[in-house]
Amino acid sequence: MTELGSVTDIRMGATLRGRDATRPVPNGRFRFIRIGDISHDGQLLTDDFERIDPNESISAKLLIRPGDVLFPNRGVRTTACVFNLNYPDALAGAQFFILRPAPKVLLPEYLAWYLRSDEAARHFDERRTGTLVKIIQSDALKTLCIPLPPLETQQKIVEISRLQLSERDLMAKIAPLRARLINTKLTLAAKNLTPLPRQ
């Protein structure tokens, strides 16, 4: 097990000043990613992010690049998402940590998977601070211990996890269709038009 801070560059998202700094602006200079743009399973729910135009200079170091992992630092929902879009103008606000893993040690997809794991959730649950709004401090992230199998094994774990999520989504789509089919057969059986379906 390795502490995350030793194999990942961790920084806060952009702190934008002024109450209108994150107000949506058509044709704004930057795409702005919000927590609501990320699903619990770590998927980007859109690639058409709202645009903003802060009244301040934005350092290029604050821009997100492909392979960065976004991790919300507020609330009790533990999710993480790999940013895999080639947008040169994407920003995430201070409600995110931006993680950039060491490329020869840690795959971004594996890191995001582990940050969503039950083991990581327990780690963060014990370290959240705040009363009204729960917050994860950077030290809690840096001290998270993560297993580091070979990159090949990390990739296999990511692929199996992706297949499991695909299976779950397919089952969710099949369930109402199956229920409708059974209900149709029961209705026909009630009218003595067909035998009852087998259990």
C-alpha positions as CSV (number, residue, x, y, z in Angstrom):
1,M,0.0,0.0,0.0
2,T,1.3,3.4,-1.0
3,E,0.1,6.9,0.2
4,L,-1.6,8.6,-2.6
5,G,0.4,11.9,-2.1
6,S,3.6,10.1,-3.1
7,V,2.4,9.0,-6.5
8,T,0.0,11.7,-7.5
9,D,0.1,15.5,-7.9
10,I,-2.9,16.8,-6.0
11,R,-4.2,20.4,-6.3
12,M,-7.4,22.3,-5.7
13,G,-9.6,23.4,-8.6
14,A,-9.7,27.0,-9.5
15,T,-10.8,29.6,-6.9
16,L,-12.8,32.1,-8.9
17,R,-13.6,35.4,-7.2
18,G,-16.8,37.3,-7.5
19,R,-20.3,36.1,-7.3
20,D,-20.7,36.2,-11.1
21,A,-17.4,34.4,-11.8
22,T,-19.2,31.1,-12.5
23,R,-22.3,32.5,-14.0
24,P,-23.0,30.9,-17.4
25,V,-22.1,33.1,-20.3
26,P,-22.7,32.2,-23.9
27,N,-19.4,31.9,-25.7
28,G,-17.4,32.4,-22.5
29,R,-13.7,31.8,-22.5
30,F,-13.8,28.6,-20.4
31,R,-15.8,25.4,-20.1
32,F,-16.7,24.9,-16.4
33,I,-17.2,21.5,-14.8
34,R,-19.6,21.3,-11.9
35,I,-20.2,18.4,-9.4
36,G,-23.5,17.8,-11.0
37,D,-21.8,17.0,-14.3
38,I,-20.4,13.7,-12.8
39,S,-22.4,10.6,-12.0
40,H,-22.0,8.6,-8.8
41,D,-20.2,6.0,-11.0
42,G,-17.7,8.5,-12.2
43,Q,-19.0,9.2,-15.6
44,L,-19.2,12.6,-17.3
45,L,-22.9,13.2,-17.8
46,T,-22.2,15.7,-20.6
47,D,-19.5,17.0,-22.8
48,D,-21.3,20.3,-23.4
49,F,-20.3,22.1,-20.2
50,E,-21.5,25.5,-19.4
51,R,-19.2,28.3,-20.4
52,I,-18.0,31.1,-18.0
53,D,-16.0,34.2,-18.4
54,P,-14.4,35.2,-15.1
55,N,-13.3,38.8,-14.7
56,E,-9.7,37.7,-13.9
57,S,-6.6,36.2,-15.4
58,I,-6.6,32.4,-15.4
59,S,-3.3,30.6,-15.2
60,A,-2.7,27.9,-17.7
61,K,-1.7,25.6,-14.7
62,L,-5.4,25.6,-13.6
63,L,-6.7,24.1,-16.9
64,I,-7.6,20.5,-16.9
65,R,-6.0,18.1,-19.3
66,P,-6.9,14.6,-20.4
67,G,-5.9,12.0,-17.8
68,D,-6.6,14.3,-14.8
69,V,-8.9,12.8,-12.2
70,L,-11.6,15.0,-10.7
71,F,-12.6,14.3,-7.1
72,P,-15.2,16.4,-5.2
73,N,-14.1,17.6,-1.8
74,R,-17.5,18.7,-0.5
75,G,-20.6,16.7,0.5
76,V,-20.8,13.0,1.4
77,R,-20.9,11.5,-2.1
78,T,-17.6,9.8,-2.9
79,T,-17.1,9.7,-6.6
80,A,-14.2,10.3,-9.0
81,C,-14.0,10.8,-12.7
82,V,-11.3,10.7,-15.3
83,F,-11.4,13.8,-17.6
84,N,-10.8,12.3,-21.0
85,L,-11.8,15.1,-23.3
86,N,-9.3,17.1,-25.3
87,Y,-10.6,20.6,-24.3
88,P,-7.9,23.2,-24.0
89,D,-10.2,25.6,-22.0
90,A,-11.7,23.4,-19.3
91,L,-11.8,24.4,-15.6
92,A,-13.1,22.8,-12.5
93,G,-13.9,24.9,-9.4
94,A,-12.6,24.8,-5.9
95,Q,-15.1,22.2,-5.0
96,F,-12.9,19.7,-6.7
97,F,-9.4,18.2,-6.2
98,I,-7.5,17.7,-9.4
99,L,-5.3,14.6,-9.3
100,R,-2.6,13.9,-11.8
101,P,-1.1,10.4,-11.3
102,A,2.5,9.4,-12.0
103,P,2.1,7.9,-15.5
104,K,4.4,4.9,-15.1
105,V,3.0,3.9,-11.7
106,L,-0.7,4.7,-11.6
107,L,-3.5,4.6,-14.3
108,P,-6.0,7.5,-14.0
109,E,-8.9,5.0,-14.5
110,Y,-7.6,2.8,-11.8
111,L,-7.1,5.7,-9.4
112,A,-10.7,6.9,-10.1
113,W,-12.0,3.3,-9.5
114,Y,-10.2,3.1,-6.2
115,L,-11.4,6.5,-5.0
116,R,-15.0,5.3,-5.6
117,S,-14.3,2.0,-3.6
118,D,-15.9,1.2,-0.3
119,E,-12.4,1.1,1.3
120,A,-11.7,4.7,0.2
121,A,-15.2,5.8,1.3
122,R,-14.5,4.5,4.8
123,H,-11.2,6.4,4.9
124,F,-12.9,9.7,3.9
125,D,-15.9,9.1,6.2
126,E,-13.6,9.1,9.2
127,R,-11.8,12.3,8.1
128,R,-14.5,14.6,6.8
129,T,-14.8,17.9,8.6
130,G,-17.5,20.5,8.9
131,T,-21.1,20.7,10.2
132,L,-23.4,22.0,7.6
133,V,-21.2,21.1,4.6
134,K,-18.9,18.1,4.9
135,I,-15.4,18.8,3.5
136,I,-12.5,16.5,2.7
137,Q,-9.1,18.2,3.4
138,S,-6.1,17.6,1.1
139,D,-4.3,15.7,3.9
140,A,-7.1,13.1,4.0
141,L,-6.5,12.6,0.2
142,K,-2.8,12.5,0.4
143,T,-2.7,10.0,3.2
144,L,-5.1,7.6,1.5
145,C,-3.3,4.3,1.1
146,I,-3.8,2.7,-2.3
147,P,-2.6,-0.7,-3.6
148,L,-0.3,-0.4,-6.6
149,P,-0.4,-3.7,-8.6
150,P,1.4,-3.7,-12.0
151,L,-0.1,-1.4,-14.7
152,E,-1.4,-4.5,-16.6
153,T,-3.3,-5.7,-13.5
154,Q,-4.7,-2.1,-12.9
155,Q,-6.0,-2.1,-16.5
156,K,-7.7,-5.5,-16.0
157,I,-9.4,-4.3,-12.8
158,V,-10.6,-1.2,-14.7
159,E,-12.0,-3.3,-17.6
160,I,-13.8,-5.8,-15.2
161,S,-15.3,-2.9,-13.3
162,R,-16.5,-1.3,-16.6
163,L,-18.1,-4.6,-17.6
164,Q,-19.8,-4.9,-14.3
165,L,-21.3,-1.4,-14.7
166,S,-22.4,-2.3,-18.2
167,E,-24.1,-5.5,-17.0
168,R,-25.9,-3.5,-14.3
169,D,-27.1,-1.0,-16.8
170,L,-28.3,-3.7,-19.1
171,M,-30.1,-5.5,-16.3
172,A,-31.8,-2.2,-15.4
173,K,-33.1,-1.9,-19.0
174,I,-34.2,-5.6,-19.2
175,A,-36.1,-5.6,-15.9
176,P,-39.1,-3.4,-17.1
177,L,-39.3,-5.2,-20.4
178,R,-39.4,-8.6,-18.6
179,A,-42.0,-7.3,-16.2
180,R,-44.1,-6.1,-19.2
181,L,-43.8,-9.4,-21.0
182,I,-44.9,-11.4,-17.9
183,N,-47.8,-9.0,-17.3
184,T,-49.0,-9.5,-20.8
185,K,-48.8,-13.3,-20.4
186,L,-50.7,-13.1,-17.1
187,T,-53.4,-10.9,-18.7
188,L,-53.8,-13.4,-21.6
189,A,-54.0,-16.3,-19.1
190,A,-56.6,-14.5,-17.1
191,K,-58.7,-14.3,-20.3
192,N,-58.1,-18.1,-20.9
193,L,-56.2,-17.3,-24.1
194,T,-52.9,-18.8,-23.1
195,P,-51.5,-21.1,-20.3
196,L,-49.9,-19.5,-17.3
197,P,-46.1,-18.8,-17.7
198,R,-43.7,-21.1,-15.8
199,Q,-42.1,-19.8,-12.7
